[in-house]
């Protein structure tokens, strides 16, 4: 596993602005997230794979891995 892989992210609710650090799934994209403050059910934005890619400070692990592979291929 890449030592630079982020496994947690800070997600921000677009409705109430509540910020919470959450662990991201390693092997899947998370399509929904319920804000623990206001109860809003977040869905990924159009064109984004998951709620972390849409509302957090980091892309999800699968997207991070894809980007690292593309970078490695481009470097060769």
CHARMM internal coordinates of N, CA and C (Angstrom, degrees):
IC EDIT
DIST 1 N 1 CA 1.4457
DIST 1 CA 1 C 1.5272
ANGL 1 N 1 CA 1 C 108.90
DIST 1 C 2 N 1.3139
ANGL 1 CA 1 C 2 N 115.68
DIHE 1 N 1 CA 1 C 2 N 141.91
DIST 2 N 2 CA 1.4523
ANGL 1 C 2 N 2 CA 121.75
DIHE 1 CA 1 C 2 N 2 CA -179.95
DIST 2 CA 2 C 1.5264
ANGL 2 N 2 CA 2 C 109.47
DIHE 1 C 2 N 2 CA 2 C -66.62
DIST 2 C 3 N 1.3343
ANGL 2 CA 2 C 3 N 116.25
DIHE 2 N 2 CA 2 C 3 N 128.59
DIST 3 N 3 CA 1.4626
ANGL 2 C 3 N 3 CA 119.78
DIHE 2 CA 2 C 3 N 3 CA -178.51
DIST 3 CA 3 C 1.5254
ANGL 3 N 3 CA 3 C 112.28
DIHE 2 C 3 N 3 CA 3 C -68.37
DIST 3 C 4 N 1.3403
ANGL 3 CA 3 C 4 N 117.69
DIHE 3 N 3 CA 3 C 4 N -16.19
DIST 4 N 4 CA 1.4647
ANGL 3 C 4 N 4 CA 121.44
DIHE 3 CA 3 C 4 N 4 CA 178.55
DIST 4 CA 4 C 1.5225
ANGL 4 N 4 CA 4 C 112.60
DIHE 3 C 4 N 4 CA 4 C -91.89
DIST 4 C 5 N 1.3137
ANGL 4 CA 4 C 5 N 117.70
DIHE 4 N 4 CA 4 C 5 N 1.01
DIST 5 N 5 CA 1.4544
ANGL 4 C 5 N 5 CA 122.12
DIHE 4 CA 4 C 5 N 5 CA -178.90
DIST 5 CA 5 C 1.5306
ANGL 5 N 5 CA 5 C 109.90
DIHE 4 C 5 N 5 CA 5 C -68.82
DIST 5 C 6 N 1.3159
ANGL 5 CA 5 C 6 N 116.20
DIHE 5 N 5 CA 5 C 6 N 124.82
DIST 6 N 6 CA 1.4610
ANGL 5 C 6 N 6 CA 120.99
DIHE 5 CA 5 C 6 N 6 CA 177.58
DIST 6 CA 6 C 1.5169
ANGL 6 N 6 CA 6 C 108.66
DIHE 5 C 6 N 6 CA 6 C -88.17
DIST 6 C 7 N 1.3235
ANGL 6 CA 6 C 7 N 116.36
DIHE 6 N 6 CA 6 C 7 N 129.68
DIST 7 N 7 CA 1.4610
ANGL 6 C 7 N 7 CA 121.26
DIHE 6 CA 6 C 7 N 7 CA -178.64
DIST 7 CA 7 C 1.5299
ANGL 7 N 7 CA 7 C 112.53
DIHE 6 C 7 N 7 CA 7 C -109.76
DIST 7 C 8 N 1.3075
ANGL 7 CA 7 C 8 N 116.26
DIHE 7 N 7 CA 7 C 8 N -3.21
DIST 8 N 8 CA 1.4657
ANGL 7 C 8 N 8 CA 120.10
DIHE 7 CA 7 C 8 N 8 CA 174.19
DIST 8 CA 8 C 1.5164
ANGL 8 N 8 CA 8 C 108.15
DIHE 7 C 8 N 8 CA 8 C -136.24
DIST 8 C 9 N 1.3160
ANGL 8 CA 8 C 9 N 115.03
DIHE 8 N 8 CA 8 C 9 N 157.26
DIST 9 N 9 CA 1.4623
ANGL 8 C 9 N 9 CA 120.60
DIHE 8 CA 8 C 9 N 9 CA -177.98
DIST 9 CA 9 C 1.5211
ANGL 9 N 9 CA 9 C 109.56
DIHE 8 C 9 N 9 CA 9 C -148.72
DIST 9 C 10 N 1.3089
ANGL 9 CA 9 C 10 N 115.11
DIHE 9 N 9 CA 9 C 10 N 157.69
DIST 10 N 10 CA 1.4575
ANGL 9 C 10 N 10 CA 121.06
DIHE 9 CA 9 C 10 N 10 CA 176.26
DIST 10 CA 10 C 1.5208
ANGL 10 N 10 CA 10 C 107.52
DIHE 9 C 10 N 10 CA 10 C -96.46
DIST 10 C 11 N 1.3271
ANGL 10 CA 10 C 11 N 115.71
DIHE 10 N 10 CA 10 C 11 N 114.74
DIST 11 N 11 CA 1.4583
ANGL 10 C 11 N 11 CA 121.48
DIHE 10 CA 10 C 11 N 11 CA -177.53
DIST 11 CA 11 C 1.5251
ANGL 11 N 11 CA 11 C 108.95
DIHE 10 C 11 N 11 CA 11 C -102.32
DIST 11 C 12 N 1.3288
ANGL 11 CA 11 C 12 N 116.16
DIHE 11 N 11 CA 11 C 12 N 138.62
DIST 12 N 12 CA 1.4625
ANGL 11 C 12 N 12 CA 122.08
DIHE 11 CA 11 C 12 N 12 CA -177.55
DIST 12 CA 12 C 1.5236
ANGL 12 N 12 CA 12 C 109.67
DIHE 11 C 12 N 12 CA 12 C -118.85
DIST 12 C 13 N 1.3188
ANGL 12 CA 12 C 13 N 116.19
DIHE 12 N 12 CA 12 C 13 N 125.27
DIST 13 N 13 CA 1.4609
ANGL 12 C 13 N 13 CA 121.17
DIHE 12 CA 12 C 13 N 13 CA 178.47
DIST 13 CA 13 C 1.5339
ANGL 13 N 13 CA 13 C 109.11
DIHE 12 C 13 N 13 CA 13 C -72.65
DIST 13 C 14 N 1.3312
ANGL 13 CA 13 C 14 N 117.66
DIHE 13 N 13 CA 13 C 14 N 125.12
DIST 14 N 14 CA 1.4545
ANGL 13 C 14 N 14 CA 119.69
DIHE 13 CA 13 C 14 N 14 CA 179.85
DIST 14 CA 14 C 1.5352
ANGL 14 N 14 CA 14 C 113.38
DIHE 13 C 14 N 14 CA 14 C -71.90
DIST 14 C 15 N 1.3222
ANGL 14 CA 14 C 15 N 116.97
DIHE 14 N 14 CA 14 C 15 N -17.72
DIST 15 N 15 CA 1.4668
ANGL 14 C 15 N 15 CA 121.03
DIHE 14 CA 14 C 15 N 15 CA -179.35
DIST 15 CA 15 C 1.5310
ANGL 15 N 15 CA 15 C 111.83
DIHE 14 C 15 N 15 CA 15 C -81.22
DIST 15 C 16 N 1.3448
ANGL 15 CA 15 C 16 N 116.57
DIHE 15 N 15 CA 15 C 16 N -51.27
DIST 16 N 16 CA 1.4699
ANGL 15 C 16 N 16 CA 119.20
DIHE 15 CA 15 C 16 N 16 CA -173.71
DIST 16 CA 16 C 1.5261
ANGL 16 N 16 CA 16 C 113.42
DIHE 15 C 16 N 16 CA 16 C -112.48
DIST 16 C 17 N 1.3395
ANGL 16 CA 16 C 17 N 117.38
DIHE 16 N 16 CA 16 C 17 N -9.76
DIST 17 N 17 CA 1.4604
ANGL 16 C 17 N 17 CA 120.75
DIHE 16 CA 16 C 17 N 17 CA 179.51
DIST 17 CA 17 C 1.5153
ANGL 17 N 17 CA 17 C 114.76
DIHE 16 C 17 N 17 CA 17 C 81.19
DIST 17 C 18 N 1.3348
ANGL 17 CA 17 C 18 N 117.34
DIHE 17 N 17 CA 17 C 18 N 4.85
DIST 18 N 18 CA 1.4627
ANGL 17 C 18 N 18 CA 121.33
DIHE 17 CA 17 C 18 N 18 CA 179.57
DIST 18 CA 18 C 1.5257
ANGL 18 N 18 CA 18 C 109.79
DIHE 17 C 18 N 18 CA 18 C -63.93
DIST 18 C 19 N 1.3204
ANGL 18 CA 18 C 19 N 116.01
DIHE 18 N 18 CA 18 C 19 N 136.84
DIST 19 N 19 CA 1.4631
ANGL 18 C 19 N 19 CA 122.60
DIHE 18 CA 18 C 19 N 19 CA -177.40
DIST 19 CA 19 C 1.5167
ANGL 19 N 19 CA 19 C 108.71
DIHE 18 C 19 N 19 CA 19 C -117.11
DIST 19 C 20 N 1.3433
ANGL 19 CA 19 C 20 N 115.53
DIHE 19 N 19 CA 19 C 20 N 132.78
DIST 20 N 20 CA 1.4596
ANGL 19 C 20 N 20 CA 119.69
DIHE 19 CA 19 C 20 N 20 CA -179.97
DIST 20 CA 20 C 1.5246
ANGL 20 N 20 CA 20 C 109.87
DIHE 19 C 20 N 20 CA 20 C -146.70
DIST 20 C 21 N 1.3286
ANGL 20 CA 20 C 21 N 115.42
DIHE 20 N 20 CA 20 C 21 N 138.62
DIST 21 N 21 CA 1.4603
ANGL 20 C 21 N 21 CA 120.72
DIHE 20 CA 20 C 21 N 21 CA 175.66
DIST 21 CA 21 C 1.5208
ANGL 21 N 21 CA 21 C 107.80
DIHE 20 C 21 N 21 CA 21 C -83.69
DIST 21 C 22 N 1.3340
ANGL 21 CA 21 C 22 N 115.78
DIHE 21 N 21 CA 21 C 22 N 129.23
DIST 22 N 22 CA 1.4652
ANGL 21 C 22 N 22 CA 121.48
DIHE 21 CA 21 C 22 N 22 CA -177.98
DIST 22 CA 22 C 1.5229
ANGL 22 N 22 CA 22 C 110.25
DIHE 21 C 22 N 22 CA 22 C -131.62
DIST 22 C 23 N 1.3145
ANGL 22 CA 22 C 23 N 115.46
DIHE 22 N 22 CA 22 C 23 N 150.60
DIST 23 N 23 CA 1.4618
ANGL 22 C 23 N 23 CA 121.35
DIHE 22 CA 22 C 23 N 23 CA 173.85
DIST 23 CA 23 C 1.5282
ANGL 23 N 23 CA 23 C 107.99
DIHE 22 C 23 N 23 CA 23 C -81.31
DIST 23 C 24 N 1.3352
ANGL 23 CA 23 C 24 N 116.31
DIHE 23 N 23 CA 23 C 24 N 135.70
DIST 24 N 24 CA 1.4563
ANGL 23 C 24 N 24 CA 120.80
DIHE 23 CA 23 C 24 N 24 CA -179.81
DIST 24 CA 24 C 1.5263
ANGL 24 N 24 CA 24 C 110.30
DIHE 23 C 24 N 24 CA 24 C -96.51
DIST 24 C 25 N 1.3368
ANGL 24 CA 24 C 25 N 117.23
DIHE 24 N 24 CA 24 C 25 N 144.02
DIST 25 N 25 CA 1.4591
ANGL 24 C 25 N 25 CA 119.19
DIHE 24 CA 24 C 25 N 25 CA 175.46
DIST 25 CA 25 C 1.5303
ANGL 25 N 25 CA 25 C 110.00
DIHE 24 C 25 N 25 CA 25 C -64.77
DIST 25 C 26 N 1.3254
ANGL 25 CA 25 C 26 N 117.10
DIHE 25 N 25 CA 25 C 26 N 139.98
DIST 26 N 26 CA 1.4632
ANGL 25 C 26 N 26 CA 121.63
DIHE 25 CA 25 C 26 N 26 CA -176.41
DIST 26 CA 26 C 1.5278
ANGL 26 N 26 CA 26 C 112.89
DIHE 25 C 26 N 26 CA 26 C -81.86
DIST 26 C 27 N 1.3125
ANGL 26 CA 26 C 27 N 117.20
DIHE 26 N 26 CA 26 C 27 N -28.30
DIST 27 N 27 CA 1.4552
ANGL 26 C 27 N 27 CA 119.81
DIHE 26 CA 26 C 27 N 27 CA -169.92
DIST 27 CA 27 C 1.5207
ANGL 27 N 27 CA 27 C 114.80
DIHE 26 C 27 N 27 CA 27 C -119.12
DIST 27 C 28 N 1.3360
ANGL 27 CA 27 C 28 N 117.01
DIHE 27 N 27 CA 27 C 28 N 13.32
DIST 28 N 28 CA 1.4610
ANGL 27 C 28 N 28 CA 119.61
DIHE 27 CA 27 C 28 N 28 CA -178.19
DIST 28 CA 28 C 1.5239
ANGL 28 N 28 CA 28 C 110.05
DIHE 27 C 28 N 28 CA 28 C -158.16
DIST 28 C 29 N 1.3081
ANGL 28 CA 28 C 29 N 114.63
DIHE 28 N 28 CA 28 C 29 N 159.87
DIST 29 N 29 CA 1.4630
ANGL 28 C 29 N 29 CA 120.40
DIHE 28 CA 28 C 29 N 29 CA 174.29
DIST 29 CA 29 C 1.5241
ANGL 29 N 29 CA 29 C 108.19
DIHE 28 C 29 N 29 CA 29 C -92.10
DIST 29 C 30 N 1.3193
ANGL 29 CA 29 C 30 N 116.66
DIHE 29 N 29 CA 29 C 30 N 137.77
DIST 30 N 30 CA 1.4687
ANGL 29 C 30 N 30 CA 121.24
DIHE 29 CA 29 C 30 N 30 CA -179.36
DIST 30 CA 30 C 1.5200
ANGL 30 N 30 CA 30 C 107.82
DIHE 29 C 30 N 30 CA 30 C -96.47
DIST 30 C 31 N 1.3208
ANGL 30 CA 30 C 31 N 116.78
DIHE 30 N 30 CA 30 C 31 N 114.89
DIST 31 N 31 CA 1.4550
ANGL 30 C 31 N 31 CA 121.77
DIHE 30 CA 30 C 31 N 31 CA -174.22
DIST 31 CA 31 C 1.5275
ANGL 31 N 31 CA 31 C 113.76
DIHE 30 C 31 N 31 CA 31 C -82.60
DIST 31 C 32 N 1.3354
ANGL 31 CA 31 C 32 N 117.93
DIHE 31 N 31 CA 31 C 32 N -25.18
DIST 32 N 32 CA 1.4603
ANGL 31 C 32 N 32 CA 121.79
DIHE 31 CA 31 C 32 N 32 CA -177.08
DIST 32 CA 32 C 1.5233
ANGL 32 N 32 CA 32 C 110.49
DIHE 31 C 32 N 32 CA 32 C -131.91
DIST 32 C 33 N 1.3230
ANGL 32 CA 32 C 33 N 114.68
DIHE 32 N 32 CA 32 C 33 N 151.54
DIST 33 N 33 CA 1.4688
ANGL 32 C 33 N 33 CA 121.24
DIHE 32 CA 32 C 33 N 33 CA 176.75
DIST 33 CA 33 C 1.5226
ANGL 33 N 33 CA 33 C 107.41
DIHE 32 C 33 N 33 CA 33 C -150.84
DIST 33 C 34 N 1.3222
ANGL 33 CA 33 C 34 N 116.98
DIHE 33 N 33 CA 33 C 34 N 129.24
DIST 34 N 34 CA 1.4630
ANGL 33 C 34 N 34 CA 121.17
DIHE 33 CA 33 C 34 N 34 CA 178.57
DIST 34 CA 34 C 1.5194
ANGL 34 N 34 CA 34 C 108.91
DIHE 33 C 34 N 34 CA 34 C -97.99
DIST 34 C 35 N 1.3303
ANGL 34 CA 34 C 35 N 116.42
DIHE 34 N 34 CA 34 C 35 N 121.28
DIST 35 N 35 CA 1.4629
ANGL 34 C 35 N 35 CA 121.46
DIHE 34 CA 34 C 35 N 35 CA 178.50
DIST 35 CA 35 C 1.5252
ANGL 35 N 35 CA 35 C 108.68
DIHE 34 C 35 N 35 CA 35 C -61.86
DIST 35 C 36 N 1.3224
ANGL 35 CA 35 C 36 N 115.76
DIHE 35 N 35 CA 35 C 36 N 128.95
DIST 36 N 36 CA 1.4614
ANGL 35 C 36 N 36 CA 119.88
DIHE 35 CA 35 C 36 N 36 CA -178.83
DIST 36 CA 36 C 1.5292
ANGL 36 N 36 CA 36 C 112.47
DIHE 35 C 36 N 36 CA 36 C -78.06
DIST 36 C 37 N 1.3378
ANGL 36 CA 36 C 37 N 117.05
DIHE 36 N 36 CA 36 C 37 N -7.26
DIST 37 N 37 CA 1.4607
ANGL 36 C 37 N 37 CA 120.53
DIHE 36 CA 36 C 37 N 37 CA 178.99
DIST 37 CA 37 C 1.5342
ANGL 37 N 37 CA 37 C 111.63
DIHE 36 C 37 N 37 CA 37 C -95.16
DIST 37 C 38 N 1.3458
ANGL 37 CA 37 C 38 N 117.14
DIHE 37 N 37 CA 37 C 38 N -55.67
DIST 38 N 38 CA 1.4684
ANGL 37 C 38 N 38 CA 120.18
DIHE 37 CA 37 C 38 N 38 CA -174.50
DIST 38 CA 38 C 1.5198
ANGL 38 N 38 CA 38 C 113.89
DIHE 37 C 38 N 38 CA 38 C -106.87
DIST 38 C 39 N 1.3348
ANGL 38 CA 38 C 39 N 117.98
DIHE 38 N 38 CA 38 C 39 N -9.92
DIST 39 N 39 CA 1.4538
ANGL 38 C 39 N 39 CA 121.57
DIHE 38 CA 38 C 39 N 39 CA 178.75
DIST 39 CA 39 C 1.5227
ANGL 39 N 39 CA 39 C 114.69
DIHE 38 C 39 N 39 CA 39 C 84.89
DIST 39 C 40 N 1.3215
ANGL 39 CA 39 C 40 N 117.98
DIHE 39 N 39 CA 39 C 40 N 1.21
DIST 40 N 40 CA 1.4726
ANGL 39 C 40 N 40 CA 121.29
DIHE 39 CA 39 C 40 N 40 CA 179.11
DIST 40 CA 40 C 1.5290
ANGL 40 N 40 CA 40 C 109.40
DIHE 39 C 40 N 40 CA 40 C -60.25
DIST 40 C 41 N 1.3309
ANGL 40 CA 40 C 41 N 115.76
DIHE 40 N 40 CA 40 C 41 N 134.23
DIST 41 N 41 CA 1.4567
ANGL 40 C 41 N 41 CA 120.66
DIHE 40 CA 40 C 41 N 41 CA 176.36
DIST 41 CA 41 C 1.5300
ANGL 41 N 41 CA 41 C 107.80
DIHE 40 C 41 N 41 CA 41 C -92.59
DIST 41 C 42 N 1.3272
ANGL 41 CA 41 C 42 N 115.88
DIHE 41 N 41 CA 41 C 42 N 109.48
DIST 42 N 42 CA 1.4486
ANGL 41 C 42 N 42 CA 120.96
DIHE 41 CA 41 C 42 N 42 CA -179.71
DIST 42 CA 42 C 1.5170
ANGL 42 N 42 CA 42 C 109.58
DIHE 41 C 42 N 42 CA 42 C -83.95
DIST 42 C 43 N 1.3134
ANGL 42 CA 42 C 43 N 115.69
DIHE 42 N 42 CA 42 C 43 N 140.33
DIST 43 N 43 CA 1.4598
ANGL 42 C 43 N 43 CA 122.90
DIHE 42 CA 42 C 43 N 43 CA 175.09
DIST 43 CA 43 C 1.5138
ANGL 43 N 43 CA 43 C 106.47
DIHE 42 C 43 N 43 CA 43 C -122.89
DIST 43 C 44 N 1.3157
ANGL 43 CA 43 C 44 N 116.62
DIHE 43 N 43 CA 43 C 44 N 150.21
DIST 44 N 44 CA 1.4658
ANGL 43 C 44 N 44 CA 119.29
DIHE 43 CA 43 C 44 N 44 CA 179.93
DIST 44 CA 44 C 1.5270
ANGL 44 N 44 CA 44 C 109.81
DIHE 43 C 44 N 44 CA 44 C -61.65
DIST 44 C 45 N 1.3319
ANGL 44 CA 44 C 45 N 114.76
DIHE 44 N 44 CA 44 C 45 N 144.97
DIST 45 N 45 CA 1.4604
ANGL 44 C 45 N 45 CA 120.48
DIHE 44 CA 44 C 45 N 45 CA 177.70
DIST 45 CA 45 C 1.5199
ANGL 45 N 45 CA 45 C 109.78
DIHE 44 C 45 N 45 CA 45 C -70.56
DIST 45 C 46 N 1.3206
ANGL 45 CA 45 C 46 N 115.93
DIHE 45 N 45 CA 45 C 46 N 155.86
DIST 46 N 46 CA 1.4613
ANGL 45 C 46 N 46 CA 120.50
DIHE 45 CA 45 C 46 N 46 CA 178.34
DIST 46 CA 46 C 1.5328
ANGL 46 N 46 CA 46 C 109.57
DIHE 45 C 46 N 46 CA 46 C -57.74
DIST 46 C 47 N 1.3060
ANGL 46 CA 46 C 47 N 116.21
DIHE 46 N 46 CA 46 C 47 N 131.51
DIST 47 N 47 CA 1.4552
ANGL 46 C 47 N 47 CA 121.30
DIHE 46 CA 46 C 47 N 47 CA -179.54
DIST 47 CA 47 C 1.5229
ANGL 47 N 47 CA 47 C 114.15
DIHE 46 C 47 N 47 CA 47 C 89.42
DIST 47 C 48 N 1.3297
ANGL 47 CA 47 C 48 N 118.03
DIHE 47 N 47 CA 47 C 48 N -9.09
DIST 48 N 48 CA 1.4693
ANGL 47 C 48 N 48 CA 122.80
DIHE 47 CA 47 C 48 N 48 CA 177.79
DIST 48 CA 48 C 1.5252
ANGL 48 N 48 CA 48 C 107.94
DIHE 47 C 48 N 48 CA 48 C -105.29
DIST 48 C 49 N 1.3305
ANGL 48 CA 48 C 49 N 116.25
DIHE 48 N 48 CA 48 C 49 N 148.55
DIST 49 N 49 CA 1.4761
ANGL 48 C 49 N 49 CA 118.93
DIHE 48 CA 48 C 49 N 49 CA -175.76
DIST 49 CA 49 C 1.5241
ANGL 49 N 49 CA 49 C 113.18
DIHE 48 C 49 N 49 CA 49 C -81.17
DIST 49 C 50 N 1.3382
ANGL 49 CA 49 C 50 N 117.12
DIHE 49 N 49 CA 49 C 50 N -25.33
DIST 50 N 50 CA 1.4643
ANGL 49 C 50 N 50 CA 117.79
DIHE 49 CA 49 C 50 N 50 CA -174.97
DIST 50 CA 50 C 1.5308
ANGL 50 N 50 CA 50 C 111.30
DIHE 49 C 50 N 50 CA 50 C -158.71
DIST 50 C 51 N 1.3309
ANGL 50 CA 50 C 51 N 115.29
DIHE 50 N 50 CA 50 C 51 N 176.00
DIST 51 N 51 CA 1.4630
ANGL 50 C 51 N 51 CA 120.11
DIHE 50 CA 50 C 51 N 51 CA -178.74
DIST 51 CA 51 C 1.5265
ANGL 51 N 51 CA 51 C 112.38
DIHE 50 C 51 N 51 CA 51 C -67.83
DIST 51 C 52 N 1.3307
ANGL 51 CA 51 C 52 N 117.79
DIHE 51 N 51 CA 51 C 52 N -28.82
DIST 52 N 52 CA 1.4683
ANGL 51 C 52 N 52 CA 119.47
DIHE 51 CA 51 C 52 N 52 CA 178.47
DIST 52 CA 52 C 1.5229
ANGL 52 N 52 CA 52 C 110.57
DIHE 51 C 52 N 52 CA 52 C -69.65
DIST 52 C 53 N 1.3353
ANGL 52 CA 52 C 53 N 116.51
DIHE 52 N 52 CA 52 C 53 N -40.59
DIST 53 N 53 CA 1.4666
ANGL 52 C 53 N 53 CA 119.67
DIHE 52 CA 52 C 53 N 53 CA 177.45
DIST 53 CA 53 C 1.5264
ANGL 53 N 53 CA 53 C 110.79
DIHE 52 C 53 N 53 CA 53 C -66.90
DIST 53 C 54 N 1.3254
ANGL 53 CA 53 C 54 N 117.21
DIHE 53 N 53 CA 53 C 54 N -27.74
DIST 54 N 54 CA 1.4632
ANGL 53 C 54 N 54 CA 121.62
DIHE 53 CA 53 C 54 N 54 CA -178.20
DIST 54 CA 54 C 1.5300
ANGL 54 N 54 CA 54 C 114.08
DIHE 53 C 54 N 54 CA 54 C -87.33
DIST 54 C 55 N 1.3339
ANGL 54 CA 54 C 55 N 118.40
DIHE 54 N 54 CA 54 C 55 N -39.52
DIST 55 N 55 CA 1.4658
ANGL 54 C 55 N 55 CA 120.69
DIHE 54 CA 54 C 55 N 55 CA -168.51
DIST 55 CA 55 C 1.5238
ANGL 55 N 55 CA 55 C 115.78
DIHE 54 C 55 N 55 CA 55 C -126.15
DIST 55 C 56 N 1.3334
ANGL 55 CA 55 C 56 N 118.75
DIHE 55 N 55 CA 55 C 56 N 8.92
DIST 56 N 56 CA 1.4613
ANGL 55 C 56 N 56 CA 118.37
DIHE 55 CA 55 C 56 N 56 CA -178.62
DIST 56 CA 56 C 1.5192
ANGL 56 N 56 CA 56 C 111.76
DIHE 55 C 56 N 56 CA 56 C -119.03
DIST 56 C 57 N 1.3191
ANGL 56 CA 56 C 57 N 114.47
DIHE 56 N 56 CA 56 C 57 N 178.18
DIST 57 N 57 CA 1.4653
ANGL 56 C 57 N 57 CA 120.97
DIHE 56 CA 56 C 57 N 57 CA -178.68
DIST 57 CA 57 C 1.5255
ANGL 57 N 57 CA 57 C 112.10
DIHE 56 C 57 N 57 CA 57 C -87.91
DIST 57 C 58 N 1.3368
ANGL 57 CA 57 C 58 N 117.45
DIHE 57 N 57 CA 57 C 58 N 8.60
DIST 58 N 58 CA 1.4604
ANGL 57 C 58 N 58 CA 120.78
DIHE 57 CA 57 C 58 N 58 CA -179.36
DIST 58 CA 58 C 1.5168
ANGL 58 N 58 CA 58 C 109.72
DIHE 57 C 58 N 58 CA 58 C -150.09
DIST 58 C 59 N 1.3046
ANGL 58 CA 58 C 59 N 116.13
DIHE 58 N 58 CA 58 C 59 N 148.63
DIST 59 N 59 CA 1.4625
ANGL 58 C 59 N 59 CA 120.80
DIHE 58 CA 58 C 59 N 59 CA 172.28
DIST 59 CA 59 C 1.5307
ANGL 59 N 59 CA 59 C 108.32
DIHE 58 C 59 N 59 CA 59 C -74.06
DIST 59 C 60 N 1.3216
ANGL 59 CA 59 C 60 N 116.36
DIHE 59 N 59 CA 59 C 60 N 157.01
DIST 60 N 60 CA 1.4650
ANGL 59 C 60 N 60 CA 121.06
DIHE 59 CA 59 C 60 N 60 CA -179.96
DIST 60 CA 60 C 1.5284
ANGL 60 N 60 CA 60 C 110.51
DIHE 59 C 60 N 60 CA 60 C -67.99
DIST 60 C 61 N 1.3431
ANGL 60 CA 60 C 61 N 117.56
DIHE 60 N 60 CA 60 C 61 N 158.01
DIST 61 N 61 CA 1.4686
ANGL 60 C 61 N 61 CA 120.61
DIHE 60 CA 60 C 61 N 61 CA -179.97
DIST 61 CA 61 C 1.5292
ANGL 61 N 61 CA 61 C 114.84
DIHE 60 C 61 N 61 CA 61 C -52.95
DIST 61 C 62 N 1.3542
ANGL 61 CA 61 C 62 N 119.92
DIHE 61 N 61 CA 61 C 62 N -44.22
DIST 62 N 62 CA 1.4691
ANGL 61 C 62 N 62 CA 117.39
DIHE 61 CA 61 C 62 N 62 CA 178.22
DIST 62 CA 62 C 1.5340
ANGL 62 N 62 CA 62 C 112.98
DIHE 61 C 62 N 62 CA 62 C -58.59
DIST 62 C 63 N 1.3261
ANGL 62 CA 62 C 63 N 118.35
DIHE 62 N 62 CA 62 C 63 N -38.94
DIST 63 N 63 CA 1.4677
ANGL 62 C 63 N 63 CA 121.28
DIHE 62 CA 62 C 63 N 63 CA 178.21
DIST 63 CA 63 C 1.5233
ANGL 63 N 63 CA 63 C 111.02
DIHE 62 C 63 N 63 CA 63 C -71.07
DIST 63 C 64 N 1.3340
ANGL 63 CA 63 C 64 N 117.29
DIHE 63 N 63 CA 63 C 64 N -36.03
DIST 64 N 64 CA 1.4626
ANGL 63 C 64 N 64 CA 120.10
DIHE 63 CA 63 C 64 N 64 CA 176.74
DIST 64 CA 64 C 1.5342
ANGL 64 N 64 CA 64 C 110.35
DIHE 63 C 64 N 64 CA 64 C -63.34
DIST 64 C 65 N 1.3292
ANGL 64 CA 64 C 65 N 115.99
DIHE 64 N 64 CA 64 C 65 N -41.79
DIST 65 N 65 CA 1.4651
ANGL 64 C 65 N 65 CA 120.82
DIHE 64 CA 64 C 65 N 65 CA 179.60
DIST 65 CA 65 C 1.5254
ANGL 65 N 65 CA 65 C 110.24
DIHE 64 C 65 N 65 CA 65 C -65.43
DIST 65 C 66 N 1.3385
ANGL 65 CA 65 C 66 N 116.74
DIHE 65 N 65 CA 65 C 66 N -44.28
DIST 66 N 66 CA 1.4684
ANGL 65 C 66 N 66 CA 120.46
DIHE 65 CA 65 C 66 N 66 CA 177.91
DIST 66 CA 66 C 1.5299
ANGL 66 N 66 CA 66 C 110.85
DIHE 65 C 66 N 66 CA 66 C -58.19
DIST 66 C 67 N 1.3313
ANGL 66 CA 66 C 67 N 116.82
DIHE 66 N 66 CA 66 C 67 N -44.34
DIST 67 N 67 CA 1.4699
ANGL 66 C 67 N 67 CA 120.75
DIHE 66 CA 66 C 67 N 67 CA -179.96
DIST 67 CA 67 C 1.5235
ANGL 67 N 67 CA 67 C 111.45
DIHE 66 C 67 N 67 CA 67 C -64.26
DIST 67 C 68 N 1.3335
ANGL 67 CA 67 C 68 N 117.27
DIHE 67 N 67 CA 67 C 68 N -39.46
DIST 68 N 68 CA 1.4666
ANGL 67 C 68 N 68 CA 120.82
DIHE 67 CA 67 C 68 N 68 CA 179.97
DIST 68 CA 68 C 1.5251
ANGL 68 N 68 CA 68 C 110.47
DIHE 67 C 68 N 68 CA 68 C -66.38
DIST 68 C 69 N 1.3296
ANGL 68 CA 68 C 69 N 116.62
DIHE 68 N 68 CA 68 C 69 N -39.05
DIST 69 N 69 CA 1.4667
ANGL 68 C 69 N 69 CA 120.12
DIHE 68 CA 68 C 69 N 69 CA 178.22
DIST 69 CA 69 C 1.5373
ANGL 69 N 69 CA 69 C 110.11
DIHE 68 C 69 N 69 CA 69 C -64.85
DIST 69 C 70 N 1.3259
ANGL 69 CA 69 C 70 N 116.38
DIHE 69 N 69 CA 69 C 70 N -45.12
DIST 70 N 70 CA 1.4699
ANGL 69 C 70 N 70 CA 119.99
DIHE 69 CA 69 C 70 N 70 CA 179.03
DIST 70 CA 70 C 1.5152
ANGL 70 N 70 CA 70 C 111.14
DIHE 69 C 70 N 70 CA 70 C -61.78
DIST 70 C 71 N 1.3174
ANGL 70 CA 70 C 71 N 117.25
DIHE 70 N 70 CA 70 C 71 N -40.95
DIST 71 N 71 CA 1.4771
ANGL 70 C 71 N 71 CA 120.96
DIHE 70 CA 70 C 71 N 71 CA 178.09
DIST 71 CA 71 C 1.5208
ANGL 71 N 71 CA 71 C 110.65
DIHE 70 C 71 N 71 CA 71 C -62.62
DIST 71 C 72 N 1.3362
ANGL 71 CA 71 C 72 N 116.40
DIHE 71 N 71 CA 71 C 72 N -42.89
DIST 72 N 72 CA 1.4546
ANGL 71 C 72 N 72 CA 120.87
DIHE 71 CA 71 C 72 N 72 CA -179.40
DIST 72 CA 72 C 1.5337
ANGL 72 N 72 CA 72 C 111.17
DIHE 71 C 72 N 72 CA 72 C -64.31
DIST 72 C 73 N 1.3299
ANGL 72 CA 72 C 73 N 116.61
DIHE 72 N 72 CA 72 C 73 N -41.73
DIST 73 N 73 CA 1.4651
ANGL 72 C 73 N 73 CA 121.83
DIHE 72 CA 72 C 73 N 73 CA 178.76
DIST 73 CA 73 C 1.5294
ANGL 73 N 73 CA 73 C 110.09
DIHE 72 C 73 N 73 CA 73 C -64.46
DIST 73 C 74 N 1.3256
ANGL 73 CA 73 C 74 N 116.62
DIHE 73 N 73 CA 73 C 74 N -42.52
DIST 74 N 74 CA 1.4542
ANGL 73 C 74 N 74 CA 121.10
DIHE 73 CA 73 C 74 N 74 CA -179.36
DIST 74 CA 74 C 1.5202
ANGL 74 N 74 CA 74 C 112.45
DIHE 73 C 74 N 74 CA 74 C -68.49
DIST 74 C 75 N 1.3311
ANGL 74 CA 74 C 75 N 117.26
DIHE 74 N 74 CA 74 C 75 N -27.33
DIST 75 N 75 CA 1.4615
ANGL 74 C 75 N 75 CA 121.45
DIHE 74 CA 74 C 75 N 75 CA 178.76
DIST 75 CA 75 C 1.5338
ANGL 75 N 75 CA 75 C 111.66
DIHE 74 C 75 N 75 CA 75 C -74.38
DIST 75 C 76 N 1.3162
ANGL 75 CA 75 C 76 N 116.63
DIHE 75 N 75 CA 75 C 76 N -23.44
DIST 76 N 76 CA 1.4740
ANGL 75 C 76 N 76 CA 120.94
DIHE 75 CA 75 C 76 N 76 CA -177.98
DIST 76 CA 76 C 1.4748
ANGL 76 N 76 CA 76 C 111.53
DIHE 75 C 76 N 76 CA 76 C -89.39
END
COOR INIT
IC SEED 1 N 1 CA 1 C
IC BUILD
